[in-house]
């Protein structure tokens, strides 16, 4: 529906109406021609260049800009509150898992969405069931979680942040069960490996691996097991009604897991605070190729905080003809690298531009703020 035009009546003073009827002065054609000729012969008053005094100079033509330097439109990832109000955050495991604690640390006011597998969490974000996913990427004792490195390449989500979480393992059991009654410990394989020496000292000989730590606590509570304990968090003990028989049973006190925060859209990188950029690339077979790739960062004084190689699933073997009787087959690898740099920094842009000149594949997984908080 088109809105009607608003008409405002205008009152004209009679004197003004009479003023319009005053006769105009007569000017001869010859006089007009003389005035025009005089104006053309002499510049208007002003500076030596002829610019009129008191009048602004004409605006210069806008200079062309590099399209890369133009501001990018904001995305929904940029507008989300840091507290995560209204966000649904997917994680792998049962309620009480360390991944849920990491999700709550990353987005304190979020609604957590437990997922059975890592890939389920990726799919939850891709299918708009969840807004974010918080998944482990590496542990200070157990190393990298290779499954999630592979899933990063398979899916098109972006890393928008990282969060570090200190892991404090507890030995849990049903009410009334003592440590001397336990014959077996159940937990995630990495949790069992991180507590191997302590469990042996406690006289627990057998190990049972399950998908996640909180899942072990849930299983022990549901089946009312009397000879099996769970290695899990204190939160899991509260949720499933278990006793904490021992705290901080990890063999090394410096046990920290680094989690990545994933979203459907990337965030706009900044230069006003520490940023990290994660990339993955592959190279041609040949001597010095990896050295050449790393040199593009070293020459620009860009620090690398992590490097991980994984088999190229789509091309696991590369056939090379080295003038031998039979062609040689080489393993083909992808290289995952974390840089202490922001993609908003021209230095980092030039480094990746240089790498792209000879890399057979290059993808930026995300450029995101570095977690500088206490784990």
C-alpha positions, -999 to 999 in steps of 0.1 A, spaced: 0 0 0 15 34 -11 13 61 15 -6 93 4 15 123 -3 15 148 25 5 183 13 15 213 35 -3 246 26 21 275 22 9 310 29 26 338 9 26 374 23 9 399 0 40 421 0 60 392 -14 33 387 -41 36 424 -51 73 421 -52 72 396 -79 53 421 -101 82 447 -100 96 454 -135 131 440 -142 159 464 -153 166 464 -189 202 453 -200 214 458 -236 228 429 -255 260 448 -262 266 454 -225 262 416 -218 287 407 -245 313 432 -230 308 417 -195 313 381 -207 344 391 -226 359 408 -196 352 378 -173 370 355 -197 400 377 -201 408 381 -164 407 353 -137 384 358 -107 399 373 -76 419 348 -55 453 332 -56 477 330 -85 461 298 -98 428 315 -102 409 298 -74 382 319 -60 389 333 -26 365 321 1 352 292 -22 362 256 -15 385 240 -40 369 212 -61 371 178 -44 398 155 -59 387 124 -77 385 94 -54 416 72 -55 412 36 -65 417 11 -36 428 -25 -35 396 -46 -33 413 -67 -5 417 -37 17 380 -27 15 360 -35 46 341 -67 46 304 -69 56 298 -81 92 287 -117 97 266 -132 124 298 -146 140 310 -110 145 278 -99 162 275 -127 188 279 -117 224 311 -130 240 291 -146 268 272 -167 242 237 -156 252 212 -176 231 239 -197 215 236 -235 211 271 -250 214 277 -286 204 304 -308 220 313 -345 219 304 -366 249 278 -369 277 269 -341 301 298 -337 325 324 -342 299 355 -319 298 343 -307 264 312 -294 280 333 -275 306 353 -260 277 321 -250 259 310 -232 291 344 -215 294 342 -203 258 305 -192 260 295 -190 297 258 -184 290 254 -209 261 231 -239 259 252 -270 254 243 -297 230 259 -331 237 268 -352 206 277 -388 203 307 -384 179 330 -356 168 316 -357 133 281 -353 148 291 -320 163 304 -308 129 271 -318 113 251 -301 140 266 -268 132 264 -273 94 227 -282 96 218 -253 119 210 -275 149 238 -257 168 254 -223 163 289 -234 174 310 -264 182 338 -267 208 360 -297 201 395 -308 214 424 -303 191 454 -312 212 465 -322 247 497 -313 264 503 -349 274 485 -370 248 493 -349 218 470 -341 188 435 -355 183 440 -366 147 404 -373 141 394 -337 144 423 -326 121 408 -349 94 373 -336 100 385 -300 96 394 -307 60 363 -328 53 339 -301 65 336 -264 57 334 -249 92 357 -221 103 378 -219 135 366 -187 152 384 -191 185 404 -213 209 401 -221 246 425 -239 269 412 -260 298 432 -275 326 422 -312 331 418 -325 366 410 -362 366 392 -378 395 386 -415 404 349 -421 408 329 -450 420 294 -459 433 284 -451 469 301 -472 495 328 -486 471 364 -483 484 396 -480 463 407 -515 474 374 -529 459 383 -517 424 398 -541 399 393 -520 367 392 -484 356 370 -471 328 374 -439 308 385 -424 275 418 -439 262 437 -406 266 424 -401 301 435 -437 310 469 -430 295 473 -398 314 466 -416 347 485 -448 340 511 -446 367 487 -434 394 462 -462 387 489 -488 389 500 -475 423 465 -477 435 464 -514 425 440 -511 397 453 -534 370 426 -535 342 416 -507 318 383 -503 299 382 -477 271 350 -459 262 341 -429 240 343 -402 267 351 -397 304 315 -387 314 301 -416 295 322 -439 317 308 -423 349 272 -426 335 277 -463 326 291 -472 361 262 -454 377 235 -470 355 249 -506 359 258 -501 396 292 -516 391 310 -524 423 345 -533 410 350 -507 384 358 -470 388 356 -441 363 383 -416 355 363 -384 350 357 -349 362 342 -338 396 312 -324 377 305 -360 364 305 -372 399 278 -347 409 257 -354 378 256 -392 382 257 -395 420 292 -410 424 317 -407 451 351 -391 445 377 -416 458 408 -396 446 414 -362 430 440 -350 406 452 -385 397 468 -375 364 505 -384 363 515 -348 352 500 -318 369 504 -297 337 476 -313 318 459 -289 295 437 -295 265 433 -269 237 398 -267 222 388 -251 189 356 -231 185 339 -237 152 312 -217 133 296 -216 99 311 -182 90 346 -168 98 351 -138 120 368 -106 107 405 -108 118 419 -79 138 454 -65 146 446 -48 179 451 -80 199 470 -113 196 457 -135 168 464 -170 155 459 -183 120 455 -220 112 462 -233 77 466 -266 58 486 -271 26 503 -298 5 535 -297 -15 551 -313 -46 575 -341 -40 611 -331 -40 641 -320 -19 638 -288 0 600 -283 -6 591 -282 30 621 -260 38 609 -236 11 574 -236 26 586 -228 61 610 -201 48 581 -179 36 573 -175 73 608 -174 87 619 -146 63 590 -125 75 596 -133 112 562 -151 116 564 -176 145 549 -211 140 533 -225 172 524 -259 159 529 -282 128 512 -315 122 514 -338 92 485 -361 82 481 -385 53 463 -371 23 431 -392 23 422 -384 -13 457 -391 -26 474 -414 -1 501 -425 -26 520 -405 -52 537 -423 -80 571 -409 -90 591 -420 -121 627 -419 -109 641 -438 -140 639 -470 -121 627 -503 -134 594 -498 -115 578 -465 -105 582 -456 -69 552 -448 -46 555 -421 -20 531 -412 8 514 -379 2 509 -357 32 490 -326 43 506 -301 67 486 -283 93 503 -252 107 494 -226 133 508 -191 129 512 -163 154 497 -138 130 464 -123 119 451 -124 84 445 -87 87 483 -83 88 497 -76 53 529 -95 64 508 -127 69 489 -120 36 522 -118 17 535 -149 33 505 -170 23 505 -154 -12 541 -166 -15 532 -201 -3 503 -203 -27 528 -198 -56 542 -233 -52 519 -252 -29 496 -278 -46 468 -270 -21 463 -243 5 433 -235 27 429 -211 57 410 -229 84 405 -197 105 421 -166 119 410 -161 155 420 -145 188 446 -163 209 435 -176 242 457 -157 267 436 -166 298 446 -190 325 438 -226 317 
